[in-house]
Amino acid sequence: QEIVANLLQKLDFDVYLSGLVEYYRRSRDTMVSALREHLGDEVVFQVPHGGFFIWLAFPESVDTGDFVEDAARRGVSFIAGKTFFVQPESGRYARLSYSYCNEGQIKDGVALLAKAYRDYKLEKGVGE
């Protein structure tokens, strides 16, 4: 407790916090730009005003659980949205995190996700 108390006395928390907010804002904006570039109108999402995630909605015929493993093999991970529902009615959602990776990794990850999605569409004939 004494160590934490000393740290908090010496740390300008407002400066530290504003730096974190700016870092996560840049990460979010990088992901939003990459999503627009690589997936465009194929997905729908809202730009979050806080938090660490972007929720994507793919077309109704898509089940993101069907290409989550392919995306992982390519080096990008996301969580299929139906995992978050008690009674999943649709598997078209995906949750992406922008809080862990740097901007280059975010750009590369979204490009890889888009490739996995397009290969899934070709294989399953969905999303049109």
Secondary structure in CASP SS format (residue, H / E / C, confidence):
PFRMAT SS
TARGET T0000
AUTHOR 0000-0000-0000
METHOD secondary structure of the structure
MODEL  1
Q C 1.00
E H 1.00
I H 1.00
V H 1.00
A H 1.00
N H 1.00
L H 1.00
L H 1.00
Q H 1.00
K H 1.00
L C 1.00
D C 1.00
F H 1.00
D H 1.00
V H 1.00
Y H 1.00
L H 1.00
S H 1.00
G H 1.00
L H 1.00
V H 1.00
E H 1.00
Y H 1.00
Y H 1.00
R H 1.00
R H 1.00
S H 1.00
R H 1.00
D H 1.00
T H 1.00
M H 1.00
V H 1.00
S H 1.00
A H 1.00
L H 1.00
R H 1.00
E H 1.00
H H 1.00
L C 1.00
G H 1.00
D H 1.00
E H 1.00
V C 1.00
V E 1.00
F C 1.00
Q C 1.00
V C 1.00
P C 1.00
H C 1.00
G C 1.00
G C 1.00
F C 1.00
F E 1.00
I E 1.00
W E 1.00
L E 1.00
A E 1.00
F C 1.00
P C 1.00
E C 1.00
S C 1.00
V C 1.00
D C 1.00
T H 1.00
G H 1.00
D H 1.00
F C 1.00
V H 1.00
E H 1.00
D H 1.00
A H 1.00
A H 1.00
R H 1.00
R H 1.00
G C 1.00
V C 1.00
S C 1.00
F C 1.00
I E 1.00
A E 1.00
G H 1.00
K H 1.00
T H 1.00
F H 1.00
F C 1.00
V C 1.00
Q C 1.00
P C 1.00
E C 1.00
S C 1.00
G C 1.00
R C 1.00
Y E 1.00
A E 1.00
R E 1.00
L E 1.00
S E 1.00
Y C 1.00
S C 1.00
Y C 1.00
C C 1.00
N C 1.00
E H 1.00
G H 1.00
Q H 1.00
I H 1.00
K H 1.00
D H 1.00
G H 1.00
V H 1.00
A H 1.00
L H 1.00
L H 1.00
A H 1.00
K H 1.00
A H 1.00
Y H 1.00
R H 1.00
D H 1.00
Y H 1.00
K H 1.00
L H 1.00
E H 1.00
K H 1.00
G C 1.00
V C 1.00
G C 1.00
E C 1.00
END
